Amino acid sequence: MTTDDLEEVRLLGLPVALHAAARRHQDALRRELELIRLRDADDTSVPNRLHTLVDELVAEYGRVVERPVAILDDAIARAADTVDLIVRAPRSAADAARRLAAMLDEVDDYCRSTGYLLTLVTSPEVAAYRAWTLHEFAAQLDGAPPRPWPGSATPAVPAGEPASERDLPSLAVGEVALGSIGEVVVVGSTVRVDGSLDLESAPALRDALVALLQPGGTVTVDLAACSFVDSVGVSVLVAGLARAGAAGASLAVRLGPAARDVLVVSGLIDRFDIVDG
C-alpha cells in the first residue's frame, strides 16, 4: 500500500467527549467478549467472529489510523469540544467499514439476548456516533462529500477548557463525589463504592487501589451498597488483586447482592478474599 493508493476521509466536527465515551464502551466490551471467547471454542460465535474481524482489520489498516488516534488522544487530554480529523485510507476500507458496522450491530443484539453479559448495550448516543463514523468512511471512500457530525457548528478545537468531571473522573484520598453515578469513599484502608461501579466510577476505584496497596497492608473494597457492577468494574477488581499480589499486600472484598451475583456469574468469586458484615 503506497500513499498514491490512499484517499482522504474527513471527519468534520467530531465530538471528542462522545468519542471518548465510545472508546471506553468498546474497550469494556472487547475485554468481556475476549473472556467469553476464551471459554467458547465455537468459531462461529459472535465473540470469536468479532475477534477474527478486528484482527484482520488491524493487520490490514492498523498503520492507517496510528496518527489519527494520536490526534484524538491529544484532543481528549486537552478537553477539546470538537476536532476535524483527516484519515488517509485505501478504497478497500469502505467495505471494511461496512463489515465492521454490521458486526457491531450484531454484537449489540448479542448483548441484548445474552442474560449473563455484563457490559451494557451501546447507548443511543454512542451508537449514533459509531454509525456516523463508519458511514463517513464508507461513503467518502465511495466518492461522497464529507458530512459533518449533526449539530456541530464549527470545527474549532478550544484549548485549555477544563474537562468535565464526567469525562475525566479522578480521586483524592478522602471522599470524592461522582454526582448521580454514586460515590467512591476512602476511609482508612477501606474503599467504599456506593451506587454503580461502571465505566464512569471504576477509574476512581482504580486510583484508590493504586494509592492504598502498599507492601504488608490490607485494603478492603466495600461493595455492600453497590447496586450495579459492569465488566469495567470487574476488570478493576481483578487488576487490584494482581497489584496486591505484586506489592506484597492483601485485597479483601465486602459484597452486596449485586456485586456477589456478578462475581459468581463471571466465575471469579473464588479468587477473592470475601469478608462479612
KEKE-3310 file (N, C-alpha, C; in steps of 0.2 Angstrom, whole numbers, plus 5000, padded with zeros to 4 digits):
npx = (5004:5004:5006:5000:4989:4980:4965:4957:4948:4937:4933:4922:4920:4920:4914:4922:4921:4911:4917:4927:4919:4913:4925:4928:4917:4919:4931:4928:4919:4926:4935:4927:4921:4932:4935:4924:4926:4937:4932:4924:4924:4918:4920:4911:4904:4898:4908:4920:4920:4920:4932:4940:4938:4942:4955:4959:4956:4965:4977:4977:4974:4980:4991:4986:4978:4986:4991:4979:4973:4983:4981:4967:4969:4976:4967:4957:4964:4966:4953:4945:4932:4926:4934:4942:4946:4957:4959:4969:4965:4964:4953:4948:4945:4932:4923:4927:4923:4909:4907:4912:4903:4891:4895:4896:4883:4877:4884:4878:4865:4868:4872:4860:4852:4859:4859:4869:4879:4889:4892:4884:4872:4876:4874:4861:4867:4881:4880:4874:4885:4895:4889:4889:4902:4907:4899:4903:4917:4914:4906:4913:4924:4919:4916:4908:4904:4911:4901:4897:4897:4881:4874:4885:4893:4905:4921:4931:4944:4944:4957:4963:4951:4942:4941:4926:4919:4913:4919:4932:4935:4942:4952:4955:4963:4951:4935:4926:4914:4904:4893:4878:4881:4885:4896:4914:4922:4935:4940:4952:4959:4949:4939:4925:4911:4898:4882:4884:4897:4905:4909:4911:4914:4923:4937:4940:4940:4951:4961:4961:4965:4978:4984:4983:4987:5000:5016:5013:5001:4983:4969:4952:4939:4923:4908:4896:4885:4884:4875:4876:4887:4898:4908:4919:4921:4923:4935:4944:4944:4950:4962:4966:4968:4979:4988:4989:4995:5007:5013:5015:5004:4987:4971:4954:4937:4921:4904:4889:4872:4872:4885:4890:4883:4888:4901:4900:4893:4903:4913:4923:4923:4929:4942:4944:4946:4934:4925:4914:4899)
npy = (4994:5011:5029:5034:5026:5030:5038:5053:5054:5064:5068:5078:5091:5082:5075:5076:5072:5062:5053:5049:5042:5032:5025:5020:5012:5002:4997:4991:4981:4974:4968:4960:4951:4945:4937:4928:4923:4915:4905:4899:4888:4888:4893:4900:4909:4924:4932:4926:4928:4942:4945:4939:4947:4960:4957:4955:4968:4976:4971:4974:4988:4995:5003:5014:5021:5026:5039:5047:5042:5046:5060:5061:5057:5067:5078:5073:5074:5088:5092:5095:5102:5099:5091:5092:5079:5070:5056:5045:5033:5017:5013:5001:5000:5005:4994:4987:4995:4994:4981:4980:4989:4981:4970:4975:4980:4967:4963:4971:4966:4953:4957:4961:4949:4940:4935:4934:4943:4957:4969:4984:4986:4996:5014:5025:5037:5034:5024:5031:5040:5030:5025:5036:5038:5026:5026:5038:5035:5024:5030:5042:5036:5030:5040:5051:5067:5075:5073:5083:5080:5079:5094:5100:5116:5123:5118:5120:5118:5121:5126:5122:5122:5117:5099:5090:5083:5071:5066:5065:5057:5058:5054:5059:5055:5052:5058:5057:5064:5058:5063:5059:5046:5039:5036:5036:5032:5034:5028:5026:5011:5006:5006:5012:5009:5016:5015:5014:5003:5006:5011:5024:5026:5017:5021:5029:5020:5012:5022:5024:5011:5010:5020:5015:5001:4995:4987:4974:4979:4979:4980:4984:4983:4989:4984:4983:4991:4993:4994:4990:4982:4983:4976:4983:4987:4975:4972:4981:4977:4964:4968:4975:4965:4958:4968:4969:4957:4958:4968:4963:4965:4964:4961:4963:4959:4966:4961:4965:4960:4963:4964:4952:4943:4946:4942:4929:4924:4928:4919:4922:4923:4915:4919:4929:4936:4936:4946:4947:4956)
npz = (5000:4995:4997:4986:4984:4993:5000:5005:5020:5028:5044:5051:5063:5074:5088:5103:5117:5115:5107:5116:5126:5118:5115:5128:5131:5120:5124:5136:5132:5123:5131:5139:5129:5125:5136:5136:5123:5126:5133:5125:5112:5100:5083:5076:5085:5091:5099:5094:5080:5080:5086:5076:5065:5069:5071:5058:5052:5060:5056:5042:5041:5052:5053:5046:5055:5065:5067:5067:5079:5088:5087:5092:5105:5110:5109:5118:5130:5130:5133:5122:5112:5099:5085:5069:5059:5048:5039:5030:5019:5011:4996:4998:5012:5013:5011:5022:5033:5032:5035:5048:5054:5053:5060:5073:5075:5076:5088:5097:5097:5102:5115:5120:5120:5128:5144:5154:5150:5155:5151:5145:5132:5118:5120:5114:5110:5108:5099:5088:5086:5082:5070:5062:5060:5054:5043:5036:5033:5024:5014:5010:5004:4994:4986:4990:4997:5012:5027:5040:5058:5065:5071:5074:5075:5072:5067:5077:5089:5105:5116:5133:5139:5154:5158:5160:5175:5173:5161:5164:5177:5194:5208:5225:5240:5252:5252:5237:5227:5214:5207:5201:5198:5209:5223:5228:5242:5253:5268:5279:5277:5269:5255:5249:5238:5232:5224:5207:5200:5187:5170:5172:5186:5189:5186:5198:5208:5204:5205:5219:5224:5218:5226:5239:5240:5248:5252:5263:5268:5270:5261:5260:5249:5249:5244:5248:5247:5234:5219:5206:5195:5181:5167:5167:5180:5186:5180:5185:5199:5197:5192:5203:5212:5207:5207:5221:5225:5218:5225:5238:5246:5253:5247:5251:5249:5252:5249:5242:5236:5222:5218:5222:5214:5201:5202:5204:5192:5183:5186:5195:5209:5218:5218:5226:5242:5253:5264:5279:5284)
capx = (5000:5008:5002:4996:4983:4976:4960:4956:4942:4937:4928:4922:4916:4920:4913:4928:4919:4907:4922:4930:4914:4913:4931:4928:4912:4922:4936:4925:4915:4931:4938:4922:4920:4938:4934:4919:4929:4942:4928:4920:4928:4914:4922:4905:4901:4899:4914:4925:4919:4922:4939:4944:4937:4946:4962:4960:4956:4971:4983:4977:4973:4982:4995:4982:4974:4990:4991:4973:4972:4987:4977:4961:4971:4978:4961:4954:4969:4965:4946:4943:4925:4926:4940:4942:4951:4959:4962:4970:4964:4963:4946:4945:4942:4925:4919:4929:4919:4903:4908:4913:4896:4886:4897:4895:4876:4876:4886:4873:4860:4871:4872:4853:4850:4863:4857:4874:4884:4889:4893:4878:4871:4878:4869:4859:4872:4887:4878:4874:4892:4898:4886:4891:4910:4908:4896:4908:4922:4912:4903:4918:4929:4915:4916:4903:4907:4910:4895:4899:4893:4875:4873:4892:4893:4911:4926:4936:4946:4946:4962:4963:4944:4943:4937:4920:4920:4910:4923:4939:4935:4948:4951:4960:4961:4946:4928:4925:4908:4904:4887:4872:4884:4887:4902:4919:4924:4941:4941:4957:4961:4943:4937:4918:4908:4890:4879:4887:4904:4905:4913:4912:4916:4929:4944:4941:4942:4957:4966:4962:4969:4985:4987:4982:4990:5007:5018:5011:4995:4977:4964:4945:4934:4917:4903:4889:4880:4885:4869:4877:4894:4899:4914:4925:4922:4926:4942:4947:4944:4955:4968:4968:4970:4985:4993:4991:5000:5014:5015:5015:4998:4981:4965:4948:4931:4914:4900:4882:4869:4873:4892:4891:4880:4892:4907:4898:4892:4909:4917:4929:4922:4934:4949:4944:4945:4927:4924:4907:4897)
capy = (5000:5017:5035:5035:5022:5032:5043:5056:5054:5070:5068:5085:5092:5075:5076:5072:5068:5056:5048:5046:5038:5026:5021:5017:5006:4997:4993:4986:4976:4970:4964:4955:4946:4941:4932:4923:4919:4910:4899:4896:4885:4888:4898:4904:4913:4932:4935:4924:4931:4949:4945:4937:4953:4965:4956:4956:4975:4979:4969:4977:4995:4997:5009:5020:5025:5027:5046:5050:5040:5051:5067:5061:5056:5074:5081:5071:5077:5095:5093:5099:5101:5095:5091:5089:5073:5068:5050:5043:5026:5014:5012:4994:5001:5006:4988:4985:4999:4992:4974:4982:4992:4976:4966:4979:4979:4960:4962:4974:4961:4948:4960:4961:4942:4936:4937:4935:4948:4962:4976:4987:4988:5003:5019:5028:5042:5031:5021:5036:5042:5025:5024:5042:5037:5021:5028:5043:5031:5020:5035:5046:5032:5028:5047:5056:5073:5074:5076:5084:5077:5083:5099:5104:5122:5124:5113:5123:5114:5125:5123:5124:5121:5111:5093:5089:5078:5065:5064:5063:5056:5057:5053:5060:5051:5056:5057:5060:5063:5057:5065:5054:5039:5036:5039:5032:5035:5031:5029:5022:5006:5004:5010:5010:5011:5017:5016:5009:5003:5005:5014:5031:5027:5012:5024:5032:5014:5010:5026:5022:5005:5011:5024:5012:4995:4995:4981:4972:4981:4976:4985:4981:4986:4988:4984:4981:4996:4994:4992:4988:4982:4981:4972:4988:4987:4968:4972:4985:4972:4959:4971:4977:4959:4957:4973:4967:4951:4960:4973:4960:4967:4959:4964:4959:4962:4965:4960:4965:4955:4964:4963:4945:4940:4947:4938:4922:4923:4928:4913:4925:4924:4911:4922:4935:4936:4939:4947:4948:4962)
capz = (5000:4994:4998:4980:4984:4999:4999:5012:5024:5033:5049:5052:5069:5078:5095:5107:5123:5113:5105:5122:5129:5113:5116:5134:5130:5116:5127:5141:5128:5120:5137:5141:5124:5125:5141:5133:5118:5128:5136:5119:5106:5093:5079:5073:5090:5090:5101:5090:5074:5081:5087:5070:5061:5072:5070:5051:5051:5062:5052:5036:5041:5058:5052:5043:5060:5070:5068:5069:5086:5092:5087:5096:5112:5112:5109:5124:5135:5131:5134:5116:5111:5093:5081:5062:5058:5041:5039:5023:5019:5004:4995:5001:5018:5013:5013:5029:5037:5032:5038:5055:5056:5053:5065:5079:5076:5079:5095:5101:5098:5107:5122:5122:5121:5132:5150:5158:5148:5160:5148:5143:5125:5116:5121:5108:5108:5106:5093:5083:5084:5078:5064:5058:5059:5049:5037:5033:5030:5018:5009:5007:5000:4988:4982:4993:5001:5019:5031:5047:5064:5066:5076:5075:5072:5070:5069:5081:5095:5110:5121:5139:5143:5159:5157:5164:5180:5170:5156:5167:5184:5197:5215:5230:5246:5256:5249:5230:5224:5207:5205:5201:5197:5215:5227:5230:5248:5256:5275:5281:5272:5266:5249:5248:5232:5233:5218:5202:5199:5180:5166:5175:5193:5190:5187:5204:5212:5202:5208:5226:5225:5217:5231:5246:5241:5250:5255:5270:5270:5268:5258:5259:5244:5251:5238:5251:5245:5226:5216:5199:5193:5174:5166:5168:5187:5187:5177:5190:5204:5196:5192:5210:5215:5204:5210:5228:5225:5216:5230:5244:5250:5253:5245:5253:5246:5255:5244:5242:5232:5215:5216:5223:5208:5195:5203:5203:5185:5179:5189:5198:5216:5222:5218:5231:5250:5255:5271:5280:5288)
cpx = (5004:5003:4998:4989:4978:4971:4959:4949:4942:4931:4927:4917:4915:4919:4918:4925:4915:4912:4925:4925:4913:4919:4931:4923:4915:4927:4933:4922:4920:4934:4933:4921:4926:4938:4929:4922:4934:4939:4925:4924:4925:4917:4917:4902:4902:4906:4920:4925:4921:4929:4943:4943:4942:4953:4964:4961:4963:4977:4983:4977:4976:4986:4992:4979:4979:4990:4985:4971:4976:4983:4971:4964:4973:4972:4957:4958:4967:4958:4943:4935:4924:4933:4939:4948:4951:4962:4963:4970:4963:4955:4943:4943:4935:4921:4921:4925:4912:4902:4908:4906:4891:4888:4895:4887:4874:4878:4881:4867:4862:4870:4864:4850:4853:4862:4863:4880:4883:4889:4886:4878:4873:4873:4867:4864:4878:4885:4877:4881:4896:4895:4888:4898:4910:4905:4900:4914:4920:4910:4908:4923:4925:4914:4911:4907:4906:4904:4897:4894:4887:4875:4880:4892:4899:4916:4932:4937:4948:4951:4961:4956:4944:4938:4931:4922:4918:4915:4930:4938:4941:4947:4957:4958:4957:4939:4928:4918:4908:4897:4882:4875:4886:4893:4907:4922:4929:4941:4946:4960:4955:4941:4929:4915:4901:4888:4881:4894:4904:4910:4915:4916:4922:4936:4945:4943:4949:4963:4967:4966:4976:4988:4988:4986:4998:5009:5016:5005:4989:4972:4958:4941:4927:4911:4896:4883:4880:4879:4870:4885:4895:4906:4920:4926:4925:4933:4946:4949:4950:4962:4971:4971:4977:4990:4994:4996:5007:5017:5016:5010:4993:4975:4959:4942:4925:4909:4893:4879:4871:4880:4893:4888:4885:4898:4906:4897:4898:4914:4923:4929:4927:4941:4949:4943:4939:4926:4916:4906:4898)
cpy = (5006:5023:5036:5031:5024:5038:5046:5055:5059:5069:5075:5087:5086:5077:5072:5069:5062:5051:5045:5041:5031:5022:5017:5011:5001:4993:4988:4980:4971:4965:4958:4949:4942:4935:4926:4919:4914:4904:4896:4894:4886:4894:4903:4909:4920:4934:4932:4927:4939:4949:4943:4944:4958:4964:4957:4964:4978:4977:4973:4985:4998:5003:5015:5024:5027:5035:5049:5048:5045:5058:5067:5060:5063:5078:5080:5074:5084:5097:5097:5097:5096:5096:5089:5084:5071:5061:5048:5036:5023:5013:5006:4995:5003:5000:4986:4989:4996:4985:4976:4984:4986:4971:4969:4979:4972:4959:4965:4969:4955:4950:4959:4954:4938:4938:4938:4940:4954:4969:4978:4987:4995:5008:5022:5033:5039:5027:5025:5039:5036:5024:5030:5041:5032:5023:5033:5039:5028:5025:5039:5042:5029:5035:5052:5061:5072:5077:5077:5081:5082:5088:5102:5110:5124:5118:5115:5118:5119:5122:5126:5124:5116:5105:5093:5083:5071:5062:5061:5062:5055:5056:5055:5056:5055:5054:5061:5059:5063:5058:5060:5047:5036:5040:5034:5035:5031:5033:5024:5018:5003:5008:5007:5013:5011:5018:5011:5009:5001:5009:5021:5031:5022:5016:5027:5026:5012:5015:5025:5016:5006:5015:5020:5005:4995:4989:4980:4974:4977:4981:4981:4986:4984:4989:4982:4985:4997:4991:4989:4988:4979:4978:4977:4987:4980:4968:4976:4980:4967:4962:4973:4970:4957:4962:4971:4962:4954:4965:4970:4963:4962:4964:4960:4963:4961:4966:4961:4961:4957:4962:4955:4941:4940:4943:4931:4920:4923:4923:4916:4925:4921:4914:4927:4933:4939:4940:4949:4955:4969)
cpz = (5000:4996:4992:4980:4989:4997:5005:5014:5029:5038:5053:5058:5074:5085:5100:5113:5121:5111:5111:5126:5124:5114:5123:5134:5126:5120:5132:5137:5125:5125:5138:5136:5123:5130:5139:5128:5120:5131:5131:5113:5100:5089:5076:5078:5088:5093:5097:5083:5074:5082:5080:5065:5063:5071:5063:5049:5054:5058:5045:5036:5048:5058:5049:5049:5066:5072:5070:5077:5090:5093:5092:5103:5114:5113:5116:5130:5136:5132:5128:5115:5105:5090:5074:5061:5051:5042:5031:5023:5012:5003:4998:5008:5019:5015:5020:5034:5038:5035:5046:5058:5057:5059:5072:5081:5079:5086:5099:5102:5102:5114:5124:5124:5126:5140:5155:5156:5152:5157:5145:5135:5124:5117:5115:5106:5105:5099:5087:5081:5080:5071:5059:5056:5053:5043:5033:5030:5023:5012:5006:5002:4994:4984:4985:4996:5008:5022:5038:5052:5065:5072:5077:5072:5069:5071:5073:5087:5100:5115:5128:5143:5147:5157:5162:5169:5177:5165:5159:5175:5188:5205:5220:5236:5251:5252:5242:5228:5217:5204:5206:5200:5203:5218:5228:5236:5251:5263:5277:5276:5268:5260:5248:5242:5233:5226:5213:5201:5191:5176:5169:5182:5194:5190:5194:5209:5211:5205:5216:5228:5224:5223:5238:5246:5242:5253:5262:5272:5268:5266:5257:5254:5246:5246:5241:5248:5237:5223:5209:5198:5186:5173:5167:5176:5189:5185:5182:5197:5203:5195:5199:5214:5213:5207:5217:5229:5223:5221:5237:5249:5250:5251:5247:5250:5250:5250:5246:5237:5224:5213:5217:5216:5202:5196:5202:5196:5181:5181:5192:5206:5220:5222:5223:5238:5252:5262:5272:5284:5284)
residu = (MET:THR:THR:ASP:ASP:LEU:GLU:GLU:VAL:ARG:LEU:LEU:GLY:LEU:PRO:VAL:ALA:LEU:HIS:ALA:ALA:ALA:ARG:ARG:HIS:GLN:ASP:ALA:LEU:ARG:ARG:GLU:LEU:GLU:LEU:ILE:ARG:LEU:ARG:ASP:ALA:ASP:ASP:THR:SER:VAL:PRO:ASN:ARG:LEU:HIS:THR:LEU:VAL:ASP:GLU:LEU:VAL:ALA:GLU:TYR:GLY:ARG:VAL:VAL:GLU:ARG:PRO:VAL:ALA:ILE:LEU:ASP:ASP:ALA:ILE:ALA:ARG:ALA:ALA:ASP:THR:VAL:ASP:LEU:ILE:VAL:ARG:ALA:PRO:ARG:SER:ALA:ALA:ASP:ALA:ALA:ARG:ARG:LEU:ALA:ALA:MET:LEU:ASP:GLU:VAL:ASP:ASP:TYR:CYS:ARG:SER:THR:GLY:TYR:LEU:LEU:THR:LEU:VAL:THR:SER:PRO:GLU:VAL:ALA:ALA:TYR:ARG:ALA:TRP:THR:LEU:HIS:GLU:PHE:ALA:ALA:GLN:LEU:ASP:GLY:ALA:PRO:PRO:ARG:PRO:TRP:PRO:GLY:SER:ALA:THR:PRO:ALA:VAL:PRO:ALA:GLY:GLU:PRO:ALA:SER:GLU:ARG:ASP:LEU:PRO:SER:LEU:ALA:VAL:GLY:GLU:VAL:ALA:LEU:GLY:SER:ILE:GLY:GLU:VAL:VAL:VAL:VAL:GLY:SER:THR:VAL:ARG:VAL:ASP:GLY:SER:LEU:ASP:LEU:GLU:SER:ALA:PRO:ALA:LEU:ARG:ASP:ALA:LEU:VAL:ALA:LEU:LEU:GLN:PRO:GLY:GLY:THR:VAL:THR:VAL:ASP:LEU:ALA:ALA:CYS:SER:PHE:VAL:ASP:SER:VAL:GLY:VAL:SER:VAL:LEU:VAL:ALA:GLY:LEU:ALA:ARG:ALA:GLY:ALA:ALA:GLY:ALA:SER:LEU:ALA:VAL:ARG:LEU:GLY:PRO:ALA:ALA:ARG:ASP:VAL:LEU:VAL:VAL:SER:GLY:LEU:ILE:ASP:ARG:PHE:ASP:ILE:VAL:ASP:GLY)
# end
